[in-house]
Every structure is written in C-alpha cells, then in structure tokens.
Amino acid sequence: MTAFRCVAIPTEIAERFRRTGLDDRGQPVHRRVVDGPGFPCRHCLRLGEPGEVMLLASYDLPHPQGVYWTPSPIFLHERSCQRFEAANEIAPIVLANGIVSVRSYDAEEMCLYDLGGVANGPESAPLLERALADPRVRYINIHTARPGCLLTAVEKL
Ligand SMILES: [Zn+2]
C-alpha cells in the first residue's frame, strides 16, 4: 500500500470551536450526548463513547477548493482529545462506518470521477489504495456515503 496518513481537522480549529462555541459559518455549535454509534470525532478520528458530549458544527474543508469546495457537518469531542497522527492506518471512524465514499481530486482541485467509489468502511482499503496509487491524485477525502459528511482527508506521504 502506498504510504499515507489520515489528516484530521487541525487542532487550532477544534480548539476554536470548543472555545468560541461558533463554527466556521459563525453559527452556534450544537451539543449532543452520545447514545449509540454514529458520533465520529474528526480530531482524534475515534467514535464518541456513550455518555460523552460531542459538538456538532459546520467545518469549511481546506480541499478541494474551486467548484468542488464544500463545507461539512462534523462531530468533535467537547473535551480536549489528541489529534490522530498515525501513518499508514485507516482512521478508526472510517473502519467503523457502514458505508463510505472515497473522493479524489487532482492538483487543479478537480474531481476525478473515475476514482470515486463507495465501500463498507472495513472494506475501504482497496478503494483508498487505488486512489493513492494514481499519479493524478493530489487530494483525497473520505465521506460518509449516506449523509455525505467528511470523515477524514487522506494525504500521500
Ligand atoms: Zn476526539
């Protein structure tokens, strides 16, 4: 497998959401208590545990820019958590998701439709490897396939 890293949202942004209570749209963040699966933190890239408080906020994705740019709803631990930094490990929140969408973009931030695909989270490695191995690919984002929320960006190392 091509060397890669799942790129969580920057710590400065997580801390800003926690400190100000406002998201990237200037809207108040929502608070949710974890009562089941489906609360993936985009900073530590782990699922919220039952009883933990999560923030729900709108995040402006750094890539792609241009016509494919989009904001995304994200969950984030309300408490401080450690940013995911591991190399060559698919993020736990991707592996835990029922169905994910792998989206690839080139250096001009245009979508490479031929590389797009959906897979069950635990079976997403081949789709990711196909994207990582393609020399056109500069940016990769993995989203939940049903609501379409960003789970994590992925970078080639
Ligand atoms: Zn977290």
Backbone and ligand atoms as CSV (ligand in chain L), in Angstrom:
chain,resi,resn,atom,element,x,y,z
A,1,MET,N,N,0.860,-1.195,0.000
A,1,MET,CA,C,0.000,0.000,0.000
A,1,MET,C,C,0.894,1.243,0.000
A,2,THR,N,N,0.534,2.194,-0.832
A,2,THR,CA,C,1.232,3.473,-0.869
A,2,THR,C,C,1.173,4.134,0.512
A,3,ALA,N,N,2.295,4.732,0.927
A,3,ALA,CA,C,2.325,5.372,2.252
A,3,ALA,C,C,1.338,6.539,2.306
A,4,PHE,N,N,0.614,6.618,3.409
A,4,PHE,CA,C,-0.419,7.652,3.533
A,4,PHE,C,C,-0.629,8.024,4.996
A,5,ARG,N,N,-1.389,9.091,5.191
A,5,ARG,CA,C,-1.818,9.461,6.538
A,5,ARG,C,C,-3.236,10.028,6.460
A,6,CYS,N,N,-4.073,9.613,7.378
A,6,CYS,CA,C,-5.383,10.248,7.515
A,6,CYS,C,C,-5.175,11.576,8.240
A,7,VAL,N,N,-5.693,12.650,7.657
A,7,VAL,CA,C,-5.450,14.005,8.170
A,7,VAL,C,C,-6.710,14.506,8.870
A,8,ALA,N,N,-6.620,14.591,10.190
A,8,ALA,CA,C,-7.742,15.088,10.996
A,8,ALA,C,C,-7.844,16.601,10.862
A,9,ILE,N,N,-8.933,17.169,11.345
A,9,ILE,CA,C,-9.031,18.635,11.322
A,9,ILE,C,C,-7.944,19.211,12.242
A,10,PRO,N,N,-7.419,20.378,11.901
A,10,PRO,CA,C,-6.345,20.962,12.707
A,10,PRO,C,C,-6.787,21.211,14.147
A,11,THR,N,N,-5.842,21.030,15.073
A,11,THR,CA,C,-6.121,21.244,16.499
A,11,THR,C,C,-6.591,22.679,16.757
A,12,GLU,N,N,-6.018,23.654,16.032
A,12,GLU,CA,C,-6.417,25.054,16.253
A,12,GLU,C,C,-7.904,25.245,15.958
A,13,ILE,N,N,-8.394,24.544,14.942
A,13,ILE,CA,C,-9.807,24.686,14.586
A,13,ILE,C,C,-10.688,23.987,15.630
A,14,ALA,N,N,-10.277,22.786,16.056
A,14,ALA,CA,C,-11.042,22.079,17.097
A,14,ALA,C,C,-11.128,22.941,18.348
A,15,GLU,N,N,-9.999,23.536,18.715
A,15,GLU,CA,C,-9.985,24.343,19.945
A,15,GLU,C,C,-10.799,25.625,19.780
A,16,ARG,N,N,-10.794,26.181,18.580
A,16,ARG,CA,C,-11.611,27.381,18.339
A,16,ARG,C,C,-13.098,27.065,18.465
A,17,PHE,N,N,-13.531,25.930,17.907
A,17,PHE,CA,C,-14.946,25.546,18.023
A,17,PHE,C,C,-15.320,25.379,19.494
A,18,ARG,N,N,-14.425,24.721,20.264
A,18,ARG,CA,C,-14.704,24.489,21.685
A,18,ARG,C,C,-14.730,25.797,22.464
A,19,ARG,N,N,-13.769,26.682,22.166
A,19,ARG,CA,C,-13.599,27.910,22.951
A,19,ARG,C,C,-14.688,28.933,22.653
A,20,THR,N,N,-14.996,29.103,21.349
A,20,THR,CA,C,-15.922,30.173,20.976
A,20,THR,C,C,-17.367,29.700,20.927
A,21,GLY,N,N,-17.573,28.378,20.768
A,21,GLY,CA,C,-18.935,27.890,20.613
A,21,GLY,C,C,-19.535,28.234,19.269
A,22,LEU,N,N,-18.671,28.685,18.347
A,22,LEU,CA,C,-19.135,29.028,16.995
A,22,LEU,C,C,-18.395,28.168,15.974
A,23,ASP,N,N,-19.099,27.843,14.885
A,23,ASP,CA,C,-18.458,27.026,13.851
A,23,ASP,C,C,-17.933,27.909,12.717
A,24,ASP,N,N,-17.490,27.274,11.618
A,24,ASP,CA,C,-16.903,28.040,10.505
A,24,ASP,C,C,-17.924,28.896,9.759
A,25,ARG,N,N,-19.205,28.684,10.000
A,25,ARG,CA,C,-20.260,29.509,9.415
A,25,ARG,C,C,-20.689,30.612,10.368
A,26,GLY,N,N,-20.049,30.679,11.549
A,26,GLY,CA,C,-20.436,31.658,12.549
A,26,GLY,C,C,-21.693,31.279,13.310
A,27,GLN,N,N,-22.094,30.034,13.183
A,27,GLN,CA,C,-23.315,29.549,13.853
A,27,GLN,C,C,-22.951,28.922,15.191
A,28,PRO,N,N,-23.847,28.972,16.178
A,28,PRO,CA,C,-23.574,28.273,17.440
A,28,PRO,C,C,-23.434,26.770,17.197
A,29,VAL,N,N,-22.427,26.159,17.828
A,29,VAL,CA,C,-22.287,24.701,17.709
A,29,VAL,C,C,-23.391,24.037,18.528
A,30,HIS,N,N,-23.790,22.850,18.102
A,30,HIS,CA,C,-24.791,22.084,18.831
A,30,HIS,C,C,-24.078,21.096,19.751
A,31,ARG,N,N,-24.720,20.706,20.831
A,31,ARG,CA,C,-24.171,19.701,21.732
A,31,ARG,C,C,-25.057,18.459,21.688
A,32,ARG,N,N,-24.385,17.299,21.607
A,32,ARG,CA,C,-25.099,16.031,21.572
A,32,ARG,C,C,-24.420,15.061,22.523
A,33,VAL,N,N,-25.234,14.314,23.292
A,33,VAL,CA,C,-24.680,13.276,24.153
A,33,VAL,C,C,-24.723,11.954,23.382
A,34,VAL,N,N,-23.598,11.268,23.354
A,34,VAL,CA,C,-23.507,10.016,22.600
A,34,VAL,C,C,-24.454,8.981,23.209
A,35,ASP,N,N,-25.359,8.471,22.385
A,35,ASP,CA,C,-26.316,7.469,22.859
A,35,ASP,C,C,-26.336,6.261,21.929
A,36,GLY,N,N,-25.256,6.087,21.188
A,36,GLY,CA,C,-25.172,4.951,20.277
A,36,GLY,C,C,-24.051,5.198,19.293
A,37,PRO,N,N,-23.957,4.380,18.238
A,37,PRO,CA,C,-22.913,4.612,17.238
A,37,PRO,C,C,-23.257,5.847,16.405
A,38,GLY,N,N,-22.319,6.366,15.681
A,38,GLY,CA,C,-22.637,7.460,14.770
A,38,GLY,C,C,-22.189,8.813,15.258
A,39,PHE,N,N,-21.184,8.873,16.161
A,39,PHE,CA,C,-20.649,10.147,16.640
A,39,PHE,C,C,-19.129,10.180,16.423
A,40,PRO,N,N,-18.700,10.246,15.160
A,40,PRO,CA,C,-17.263,10.180,14.876
A,40,PRO,C,C,-16.559,11.529,15.042
A,41,CYS,N,N,-15.574,11.588,15.934
A,41,CYS,CA,C,-14.816,12.819,16.164
A,41,CYS,C,C,-13.802,13.009,15.027
A,42,ARG,N,N,-13.821,14.188,14.415
A,42,ARG,CA,C,-12.909,14.466,13.289
A,42,ARG,C,C,-11.561,14.994,13.740
A,43,HIS,N,N,-11.288,14.977,15.026
A,43,HIS,CA,C,-9.972,15.405,15.517
A,43,HIS,C,C,-9.138,14.200,15.970
A,44,CYS,N,N,-9.689,13.343,16.823
A,44,CYS,CA,C,-8.963,12.123,17.215
A,44,CYS,C,C,-9.292,10.966,16.272
A,45,LEU,N,N,-10.304,11.151,15.427
A,45,LEU,CA,C,-10.759,10.152,14.444
A,45,LEU,C,C,-11.215,8.861,15.124
A,46,ARG,N,N,-11.779,9.026,16.338
A,46,ARG,CA,C,-12.368,7.890,17.056
A,46,ARG,C,C,-13.838,8.190,17.348
A,47,LEU,N,N,-14.595,7.140,17.607
A,47,LEU,CA,C,-16.011,7.319,17.924
A,47,LEU,C,C,-16.168,7.854,19.343
A,48,GLY,N,N,-17.147,8.719,19.535
A,48,GLY,CA,C,-17.504,9.133,20.879
A,48,GLY,C,C,-18.029,7.943,21.658
A,49,GLU,N,N,-17.686,7.905,22.945
A,49,GLU,CA,C,-18.153,6.813,23.815
A,49,GLU,C,C,-19.505,7.198,24.408
A,50,PRO,N,N,-20.359,6.208,24.709
A,50,PRO,CA,C,-21.664,6.516,25.295
A,50,PRO,C,C,-21.535,7.434,26.513
A,51,GLY,N,N,-22.342,8.487,26.530
A,51,GLY,CA,C,-22.333,9.444,27.634
A,51,GLY,C,C,-21.424,10.647,27.381
A,52,GLU,N,N,-20.490,10.539,26.432
A,52,GLU,CA,C,-19.622,11.685,26.139
A,52,GLU,C,C,-20.418,12.770,25.411
A,53,VAL,N,N,-19.989,14.021,25.608
A,53,VAL,CA,C,-20.623,15.136,24.918
A,53,VAL,C,C,-19.818,15.441,23.655
A,54,MET,N,N,-20.535,15.561,22.540
A,54,MET,CA,C,-19.910,15.897,21.260
A,54,MET,C,C,-20.466,17.230,20.775
A,55,LEU,N,N,-19.613,17.953,20.062
A,55,LEU,CA,C,-20.062,19.174,19.393
A,55,LEU,C,C,-20.408,18.815,17.959
A,56,LEU,N,N,-21.457,19.431,17.440
A,56,LEU,CA,C,-21.850,19.267,16.044
A,56,LEU,C,C,-21.731,20.649,15.406
A,57,ALA,N,N,-20.882,20.733,14.364
A,57,ALA,CA,C,-20.532,22.035,13.815
A,57,ALA,C,C,-20.309,21.934,12.312
A,58,SER,N,N,-20.342,23.077,11.655
A,58,SER,CA,C,-20.059,23.127,10.226
A,58,SER,C,C,-18.593,23.506,10.022
A,59,TYR,N,N,-17.890,22.688,9.235
A,59,TYR,CA,C,-16.445,22.846,9.012
A,59,TYR,C,C,-16.199,23.142,7.536
A,60,ASP,N,N,-15.387,24.172,7.276
A,60,ASP,CA,C,-15.025,24.513,5.891
A,60,ASP,C,C,-13.822,23.676,5.461
A,61,LEU,N,N,-14.026,22.754,4.539
A,61,LEU,CA,C,-12.930,21.895,4.101
A,61,LEU,C,C,-11.828,22.708,3.420
A,62,PRO,N,N,-10.550,22.394,3.723
A,62,PRO,CA,C,-9.450,23.101,3.045
A,62,PRO,C,C,-9.302,22.677,1.579
A,63,HIS,N,N,-9.666,21.441,1.268
A,63,HIS,CA,C,-9.600,20.926,-0.106
A,63,HIS,C,C,-10.757,19.981,-0.327
A,64,PRO,N,N,-11.274,19.955,-1.577
A,64,PRO,CA,C,-10.884,20.760,-2.712
A,64,PRO,C,C,-11.401,22.197,-2.590
A,65,GLN,N,N,-10.677,23.106,-3.239
A,65,GLN,CA,C,-11.187,24.455,-3.434
A,65,GLN,C,C,-11.956,24.467,-4.760
A,66,GLY,N,N,-12.259,25.649,-5.262
A,66,GLY,CA,C,-12.913,25.735,-6.569
A,66,GLY,C,C,-14.331,25.208,-6.556
A,67,VAL,N,N,-14.776,24.735,-7.702
A,67,VAL,CA,C,-16.185,24.379,-7.845
A,67,VAL,C,C,-16.588,23.189,-6.985
A,68,TYR,N,N,-15.607,22.354,-6.564
A,68,TYR,CA,C,-15.957,21.185,-5.760
A,68,TYR,C,C,-15.886,21.445,-4.260
A,69,TRP,N,N,-15.544,22.688,-3.881
A,69,TRP,CA,C,-15.459,23.003,-2.458
A,69,TRP,C,C,-16.813,22.794,-1.781
A,70,THR,N,N,-16.751,22.380,-0.537
A,70,THR,CA,C,-17.971,22.211,0.231
A,70,THR,C,C,-17.674,22.298,1.723
A,71,PRO,N,N,-18.595,22.833,2.504
A,71,PRO,CA,C,-18.480,22.676,3.962
A,71,PRO,C,C,-19.043,21.311,4.347
A,72,SER,N,N,-18.829,20.918,5.583
A,72,SER,CA,C,-19.378,19.639,6.041
A,72,SER,C,C,-19.785,19.725,7.496
A,73,PRO,N,N,-20.894,19.076,7.850
A,73,PRO,CA,C,-21.184,18.896,9.271
A,73,PRO,C,C,-20.137,17.935,9.852
A,74,ILE,N,N,-19.662,18.223,11.046
A,74,ILE,CA,C,-18.729,17.305,11.726
A,74,ILE,C,C,-19.081,17.214,13.203
A,75,PHE,N,N,-18.786,16.049,13.785
A,75,PHE,CA,C,-18.789,15.900,15.241
A,75,PHE,C,C,-17.364,16.076,15.737
A,76,LEU,N,N,-17.281,16.544,16.967
A,76,LEU,CA,C,-15.998,16.797,17.601
A,76,LEU,C,C,-16.201,16.576,19.093
A,77,HIS,N,N,-15.250,15.893,19.745
A,77,HIS,CA,C,-15.342,15.783,21.208
A,77,HIS,C,C,-15.411,17.177,21.832
A,78,GLU,N,N,-16.313,17.352,22.801
A,78,GLU,CA,C,-16.333,18.631,23.520
A,78,GLU,C,C,-15.089,18.768,24.392
A,79,ARG,N,N,-14.669,17.628,24.963
A,79,ARG,CA,C,-13.435,17.640,25.770
A,79,ARG,C,C,-12.240,17.706,24.831
A,80,SER,N,N,-11.096,18.038,25.411
A,80,SER,CA,C,-9.860,18.012,24.647
A,80,SER,C,C,-9.553,16.567,24.255
A,81,CYS,N,N,-9.092,16.346,23.034
A,81,CYS,CA,C,-8.692,15.000,22.616
A,81,CYS,C,C,-7.430,15.115,21.760
A,82,GLN,N,N,-6.743,14.010,21.622
A,82,GLN,CA,C,-5.458,14.012,20.916
A,82,GLN,C,C,-5.678,13.828,19.419
A,83,ARG,N,N,-5.084,14.735,18.621
A,83,ARG,CA,C,-5.249,14.649,17.168
A,83,ARG,C,C,-4.654,13.352,16.641
A,84,PHE,N,N,-5.364,12.698,15.720
A,84,PHE,CA,C,-4.881,11.471,15.085
A,84,PHE,C,C,-3.664,11.797,14.226
A,85,GLU,N,N,-2.578,11.066,14.414
A,85,GLU,CA,C,-1.344,11.364,13.678
A,85,GLU,C,C,-0.734,10.125,13.029
A,86,ALA,N,N,-1.326,8.948,13.218
A,86,ALA,CA,C,-0.685,7.705,12.775
A,86,ALA,C,C,-0.551,7.642,11.257
A,87,ALA,N,N,0.570,7.135,10.792
A,87,ALA,CA,C,0.776,6.904,9.361
A,87,ALA,C,C,0.356,5.480,9.004
A,88,ASN,N,N,-0.144,5.344,7.766
A,88,ASN,CA,C,-0.479,4.031,7.209
A,88,ASN,C,C,-1.529,3.274,8.012
A,89,GLU,N,N,-2.407,4.020,8.646
A,89,GLU,CA,C,-3.533,3.406,9.367
A,89,GLU,C,C,-4.809,4.078,8.921
A,90,ILE,N,N,-5.759,3.298,8.449
A,90,ILE,CA,C,-7.058,3.872,8.107
A,90,ILE,C,C,-7.739,4.269,9.416
A,91,ALA,N,N,-8.268,5.492,9.447
A,91,ALA,CA,C,-8.832,6.033,10.674
A,91,ALA,C,C,-9.916,5.114,11.233
A,92,PRO,N,N,-9.944,4.949,12.565
A,92,PRO,CA,C,-10.974,4.108,13.189
A,92,PRO,C,C,-12.399,4.507,12.788
A,93,ILE,N,N,-12.659,5.813,12.616
A,93,ILE,CA,C,-14.031,6.216,12.265
A,93,ILE,C,C,-14.401,5.830,10.836
A,94,VAL,N,N,-13.398,5.600,9.976
A,94,VAL,CA,C,-13.685,5.101,8.620
A,94,VAL,C,C,-14.015,3.614,8.710
A,95,LEU,N,N,-13.202,2.886,9.447
A,95,LEU,CA,C,-13.410,1.435,9.580
A,95,LEU,C,C,-14.721,1.120,10.287
A,96,ALA,N,N,-15.177,2.043,11.144
A,96,ALA,CA,C,-16.406,1.811,11.910
A,96,ALA,C,C,-17.659,2.189,11.136
A,97,ASN,N,N,-17.490,2.855,9.988
A,97,ASN,CA,C,-18.665,3.369,9.280
A,97,ASN,C,C,-19.261,2.304,8.354
A,98,GLY,N,N,-20.577,2.293,8.283
A,98,GLY,CA,C,-21.261,1.297,7.471
A,98,GLY,C,C,-20.933,1.416,6.003
A,99,ILE,N,N,-20.920,2.638,5.477
A,99,ILE,CA,C,-20.626,2.810,4.056
A,99,ILE,C,C,-20.000,4.182,3.848
A,100,VAL,N,N,-18.832,4.175,3.188
A,100,VAL,CA,C,-18.070,5.406,2.992
A,100,VAL,C,C,-17.867,5.676,1.507
A,101,SER,N,N,-17.606,6.955,1.201
A,101,SER,CA,C,-17.358,7.396,-0.162
A,101,SER,C,C,-15.935,7.953,-0.230
A,102,VAL,N,N,-15.127,7.421,-1.151
A,102,VAL,CA,C,-13.758,7.906,-1.342
A,102,VAL,C,C,-13.773,8.841,-2.545
A,103,ARG,N,N,-13.344,10.091,-2.329
A,103,ARG,CA,C,-13.399,11.114,-3.366
A,103,ARG,C,C,-11.985,11.631,-3.625
A,104,SER,N,N,-11.584,11.640,-4.893
A,104,SER,CA,C,-10.224,12.048,-5.255
A,104,SER,C,C,-10.249,13.286,-6.138
A,105,TYR,N,N,-9.205,14.128,-5.959
A,105,TYR,CA,C,-9.106,15.393,-6.681
A,105,TYR,C,C,-7.680,15.560,-7.196
A,106,ASP,N,N,-7.540,16.269,-8.327
A,106,ASP,CA,C,-6.214,16.461,-8.900
A,106,ASP,C,C,-5.595,17.775,-8.411
A,107,ALA,N,N,-4.441,18.128,-8.952
A,107,ALA,CA,C,-3.709,19.312,-8.487
A,107,ALA,C,C,-4.479,20.596,-8.764
A,108,GLU,N,N,-5.404,20.566,-9.736
A,108,GLU,CA,C,-6.258,21.737,-10.009
A,108,GLU,C,C,-7.523,21.696,-9.172
A,109,GLU,N,N,-7.590,20.738,-8.217
A,109,GLU,CA,C,-8.715,20.612,-7.294
A,109,GLU,C,C,-10.002,20.184,-8.010
A,110,MET,N,N,-9.820,19.497,-9.145
A,110,MET,CA,C,-10.972,18.979,-9.872
A,110,MET,C,C,-11.188,17.519,-9.485
A,111,CYS,N,N,-12.465,17.120,-9.450
A,111,CYS,CA,C,-12.832,15.765,-9.035
A,111,CYS,C,C,-12.462,14.745,-10.109
A,112,LEU,N,N,-11.852,13.648,-9.686
A,112,LEU,CA,C,-11.514,12.545,-10.599
A,112,LEU,C,C,-12.612,11.485,-10.455
A,113,TYR,N,N,-13.626,11.630,-11.292
A,113,TYR,CA,C,-14.813,10.788,-11.154
A,113,TYR,C,C,-14.508,9.301,-11.307
A,114,ASP,N,N,-13.528,8.983,-12.152
A,114,ASP,CA,C,-13.249,7.562,-12.398
A,114,ASP,C,C,-12.685,6.853,-11.164
A,115,LEU,N,N,-12.185,7.623,-10.203
A,115,LEU,CA,C,-11.623,7.016,-8.992
A,115,LEU,C,C,-12.622,6.994,-7.840
A,116,GLY,N,N,-13.752,7.635,-8.004
A,116,GLY,CA,C,-14.735,7.700,-6.932
A,116,GLY,C,C,-15.363,6.340,-6.705
A,117,GLY,N,N,-15.683,6.074,-5.455
A,117,GLY,CA,C,-16.340,4.808,-5.176
A,117,GLY,C,C,-16.841,4.757,-3.757
A,118,VAL,N,N,-17.736,3.822,-3.509
A,118,VAL,CA,C,-18.241,3.615,-2.155
A,118,VAL,C,C,-17.951,2.177,-1.737
A,119,ALA,N,N,-17.751,2.001,-0.439
A,119,ALA,CA,C,-17.472,0.674,0.112
A,119,ALA,C,C,-17.887,0.662,1.565
A,120,ASN,N,N,-18.099,-0.531,2.107
A,120,ASN,CA,C,-18.285,-0.638,3.547
A,120,ASN,C,C,-16.982,-0.192,4.198
A,121,GLY,N,N,-17.068,0.532,5.300
A,121,GLY,CA,C,-15.872,1.061,5.945
A,121,GLY,C,C,-14.754,0.041,6.116
A,122,PRO,N,N,-15.063,-1.139,6.674
A,122,PRO,CA,C,-13.988,-2.127,6.896
A,122,PRO,C,C,-13.374,-2.637,5.589
A,123,GLU,N,N,-14.065,-2.395,4.467
A,123,GLU,CA,C,-13.569,-2.894,3.172
A,123,GLU,C,C,-13.146,-1.752,2.258
A,124,SER,N,N,-12.792,-0.598,2.837
A,124,SER,CA,C,-12.477,0.574,2.028
A,124,SER,C,C,-11.024,0.637,1.567
A,125,ALA,N,N,-10.158,-0.227,2.084
A,125,ALA,CA,C,-8.724,-0.159,1.750
A,125,ALA,C,C,-8.442,-0.255,0.245
A,126,PRO,N,N,-9.087,-1.154,-0.500
A,126,PRO,CA,C,-8.773,-1.219,-1.940
A,126,PRO,C,C,-9.123,0.074,-2.692
A,127,LEU,N,N,-10.233,0.711,-2.325
A,127,LEU,CA,C,-10.595,1.983,-2.968
A,127,LEU,C,C,-9.564,3.057,-2.649
A,128,LEU,N,N,-9.136,3.081,-1.403
A,128,LEU,CA,C,-8.143,4.070,-0.984
A,128,LEU,C,C,-6.816,3.792,-1.692
A,129,GLU,N,N,-6.421,2.557,-1.769
A,129,GLU,CA,C,-5.162,2.215,-2.429
A,129,GLU,C,C,-5.195,2.608,-3.905
A,130,ARG,N,N,-6.325,2.379,-4.554
A,130,ARG,CA,C,-6.447,2.756,-5.962
A,130,ARG,C,C,-6.237,4.257,-6.123
A,131,ALA,N,N,-6.810,5.043,-5.222
A,131,ALA,CA,C,-6.664,6.496,-5.293
A,131,ALA,C,C,-5.228,6.924,-4.993
A,132,LEU,N,N,-4.638,6.322,-3.955
A,132,LEU,CA,C,-3.274,6.697,-3.566
A,132,LEU,C,C,-2.274,6.379,-4.672
A,133,ALA,N,N,-2.519,5.282,-5.393
A,133,ALA,CA,C,-1.566,4.827,-6.408
A,133,ALA,C,C,-1.663,5.622,-7.700
A,134,ASP,N,N,-2.721,6.408,-7.871
A,134,ASP,CA,C,-2.912,7.133,-9.126
A,134,ASP,C,C,-2.107,8.437,-9.104
A,135,PRO,N,N,-1.202,8.620,-10.080
A,135,PRO,CA,C,-0.334,9.807,-10.046
A,135,PRO,C,C,-1.070,11.128,-10.222
A,136,ARG,N,N,-2.309,11.099,-10.714
A,136,ARG,CA,C,-3.065,12.346,-10.879
A,136,ARG,C,C,-3.567,12.893,-9.549
A,137,VAL,N,N,-3.656,12.016,-8.561
A,137,VAL,CA,C,-4.357,12.384,-7.324
A,137,VAL,C,C,-3.491,13.256,-6.425
A,138,ARG,N,N,-4.042,14.387,-6.017
A,138,ARG,CA,C,-3.369,15.280,-5.078
A,138,ARG,C,C,-4.104,15.318,-3.733
A,139,TYR,N,N,-5.427,15.249,-3.762
A,139,TYR,CA,C,-6.214,15.322,-2.533
A,139,TYR,C,C,-7.219,14.174,-2.511
A,140,ILE,N,N,-7.406,13.601,-1.320
A,140,ILE,CA,C,-8.414,12.548,-1.140
A,140,ILE,C,C,-9.215,12.896,0.111
A,141,ASN,N,N,-10.522,12.802,0.000
A,141,ASN,CA,C,-11.394,12.949,1.162
A,141,ASN,C,C,-12.255,11.701,1.273
A,142,ILE,N,N,-12.467,11.253,2.500
A,142,ILE,CA,C,-13.383,10.136,2.729
A,142,ILE,C,C,-14.595,10.686,3.482
A,143,HIS,N,N,-15.771,10.457,2.903
A,143,HIS,CA,C,-17.032,10.950,3.474
A,143,HIS,C,C,-17.908,9.768,3.873
A,144,THR,N,N,-18.867,10.046,4.756
A,144,THR,CA,C,-19.931,9.067,4.961
A,144,THR,C,C,-20.731,9.040,3.656
A,145,ALA,N,N,-21.090,7.841,3.193
A,145,ALA,CA,C,-21.752,7.779,1.887
A,145,ALA,C,C,-23.217,8.181,1.957
A,146,ARG,N,N,-23.855,7.956,3.097
A,146,ARG,CA,C,-25.289,8.299,3.154
A,146,ARG,C,C,-25.509,9.787,3.383
A,147,PRO,N,N,-25.121,10.371,4.549
A,147,PRO,CA,C,-25.333,11.825,4.686
A,147,PRO,C,C,-24.294,12.653,3.946
A,148,GLY,N,N,-23.127,12.071,3.613
A,148,GLY,CA,C,-22.140,12.812,2.829
A,148,GLY,C,C,-21.188,13.670,3.644
A,149,CYS,N,N,-21.116,13.442,4.953
A,149,CYS,CA,C,-20.231,14.251,5.800
A,149,CYS,C,C,-18.775,13.800,5.690
A,150,LEU,N,N,-17.868,14.778,5.742
A,150,LEU,CA,C,-16.445,14.435,5.731
A,150,LEU,C,C,-16.088,13.613,6.965
A,151,LEU,N,N,-15.367,12.497,6.744
A,151,LEU,CA,C,-14.810,11.743,7.877
A,151,LEU,C,C,-13.367,12.141,8.102
A,152,THR,N,N,-12.579,12.120,7.020
A,152,THR,CA,C,-11.173,12.493,7.126
A,152,THR,C,C,-10.628,12.801,5.740
A,153,ALA,N,N,-9.619,13.670,5.708
A,153,ALA,CA,C,-8.817,13.806,4.499
A,153,ALA,C,C,-7.718,12.740,4.566
A,154,VAL,N,N,-7.122,12.445,3.414
A,154,VAL,CA,C,-6.011,11.481,3.360
A,154,VAL,C,C,-4.924,12.107,2.504
A,155,GLU,N,N,-3.682,12.040,2.985
A,155,GLU,CA,C,-2.573,12.559,2.193
A,155,GLU,C,C,-1.583,11.453,1.880
A,156,LYS,N,N,-0.937,11.562,0.704
A,156,LYS,CA,C,0.152,10.654,0.368
A,156,LYS,C,C,1.383,11.116,1.120
A,157,LEU,N,N,2.176,10.165,1.614
A,157,LEU,CA,C,3.422,10.527,2.319
A,157,LEU,C,C,4.604,10.353,1.384
L,1,ZN,ZN,ZN,-11.900,13.414,19.584
